[in-house]
């Protein structure tokens, strides 16, 4: 072994290993304050010297040096419990935890955090696709890693977020067609005698999110004033139903009740009062507007199944519960309602979402627009 080259204090040392590679060593202060010895390697002395100079430059310039023993698995555990848990909604934490435990930790967990590269992330996402993992799942895994590494950058554990440099696969866009006004009219007419008819009317005419409509309580409804205030959403978290604050500040909103919604809610309250009297003390005092026949809240997944089953019984095209929301926004915009007003009714956080994500343009819309253009040209 070649003797170590002497250098000034703090400059590090360089020597040749038995395998022929050159090694540079330097004591540095890692992020967190721990003093540790770092090695860099090269096939030649010059390569090792260059890397050592770069390492020394980072150390002298107060650029954060990730602890060498900090693996991705150890960091993700710290990230989920100390950084994510206090600031995100439980269902978001659950999703992050699932992606970490199911994919990131088993596959990349042993990798030192500081050595993770953009190429490695790209190859890993490609590998997930080859294993048959769906595109949407791959995108969720990527977004979890990207969020984790972004916090590592904020805490000066990393210089850059390598996951942001990687483009995840693009999920095929599914063009969904919400129910037309005629279809909604047929659906509501066919379900007039259903005990949850008021829920169908509320979904179709107000475009509430699934969690919002199932999380409604009578305290949120003012039948006298004809208004409804969205304050909460009902979610299943860790196996239990939980009433949680709305997704964003803008999601919390008060909307006026059009006559069909108001009348259906008034009828629904009378029918629910009768159900409550029949069960007497066995009826839970939860205060939910829409419940099961025994007064318990409706599980979100069951809510979707109830709507789909009602659509099938009605002989109407089956769509997702969320598609009613899409359809409402598109119809309101098509009727000439100002986009800002539509945004407030839907509780969107940004006008861009109202215009680009939820506004569906039908063939009839396109035909009407071009007919207007044709008429204008003929007049000229």
Secondary structure, DSSP 8 states (H G I E B T S, - for coil): --------TTS-EEEE-TTS-EEEEEEEE-TTS-EEEEEEEESSHHHHHHHHHHHHHHHHTT-----TT-BHHHHHHHIIIIIITTTS-HHHHHHHHHHIIIIIHHHHTTSBGGG--HHHHHHHHHHHHHTT--HHHHHHHHHHHHHHHHHHHHTTS-SS-GGGGS--------------HHHHHHHHHHTTTSTTHHHHHHHHHH---HHHHHT-BGGGEETTTTEEEE-EEEEEETTEEEEEE-SSTTT-EEEE--HHHHHHHHHHHHHHHHHHHHHGGGS----BSSB-TTS-B--HHHHHHHHHHHHHHHT-----HHHHHHHHHHHHHHTT--HHHHHHHHT-S-HHIIIIIS----HHHHHHHHHHHHHHHHH-
